[in-house]
């Protein structure tokens, strides 16, 4: 069992008697510090999608499925193709990657975990942290060095991350793929 | 064992966390559902002592009693009153339902899913954008039960705001006759308040900012009366008090220059509304008094419940952005700074912004009168909730 707060895109959970792959997670804060977790899910039996909400501490049954360490190979719309150490290729639907799709770039070297259900590759879990280059962000507006003032930045692959004000174009930054948060400049 | 009365009723479960906030919201909602929609409501509350401060006729020792058409039940573990599922089950502010209640839901699910009440988690009020995307979503449970997250909010895509149908009419009638406020102050034992004096009600958490404002008010050119109940606000004003907080009595006055502190007696919710309608500025906190201050159509400062990592400031700024949308920019800027300074305990800044704003000035007052009409956004929370249940 995992708490809703611990669920990440790529996990498969059992709800309402069906297995669901988590495509996207969004954690917000309600009153008195309580976390609210919104999940975008896809039913693996019916191929239908839904959105659902949980308290952060709600317990969810995550299913342990077969996983393989793979590296990203190429994109063949609408499939991302991954390859294992023995050069076997696995196609994963782009929509099943959810937010993780924004971190996938040609030539990336990080090892991802491809998850299988009933013999089919259904999702991909990114490493907890990844490093990407900032390809566009506005110059620092206030000269803030504290890291508390944030601004949007576009990273390689086209995703957008909220970064500290001092980050510049060309900087490499560390991102937590579970939350999409900027961790530090590297 | 006493059985709950009927099967088309609604149950609301509430745990008292912060004395009057959670229970304040649920008690208002329960009353409104019973009065305006003739819905039989069971309100389960774990702390009747706190509840009795805003409902003085409540007997904390009774397991079951009825007021304003609402059946109030003492929620203890194990339940001393058998839970019988009705049409709707609300867990207020994500409180954890008793195991016996959940077991009954499961039992009904196995018998016939149509027998399971519509299960809602009534969440806290927030003006943040994400609320629209989460309001009304189901929360699928592993045991095949389903509950919905119901988020109050300020826009048409949220669950709305608690506001009784006749509230604004009653408020306008009250405020149209200036003698009402002076009569109310007399009834509350608050003497020496003249019609031209500035009167500020204070129901905040502890903050250095309050101490700074009192310092400023002492040197004010006109008389300022600060009305404060015994509670957390006074912890920030100990240096102005002649004795321990415990030894203060309702109606007691403490004079410092042109500032008079009045110790307020506790009142019921109607009395609290009238107090807010009667003051020139209200300093409020949390959720219930925050909303009632908006309905009072008077300028206010919101002391938001502090959260980890200063996240409450994100919530405060989200509300400020909405509230200031139609305010003249200069006033909006100063009102924003005043609220931020108060919440951050910035003593010097809060004094500066209070002076710059002059909260009793006409433009802010006019905005405060228009805001409730805009904020209610066509339908109040109870109306939207009843519609939501019909559609679910």
Interface residues (C-beta under 8 A of the other chain):
Chain A: X14 X15 X16 X17 X26 X28 X29 X30 X31 X32 X33 X34 X36 X38 X50 X51 X52 X53 X54 X55 X58 X59 X60 X61
Chain B: X17 X93 X94 X121 X123 X124 X125 X126 X128 X130 X133 X134 X137 X138 X139 X140 X141 X142 X144 X146 X149 X287 X305 X307 X308 X311
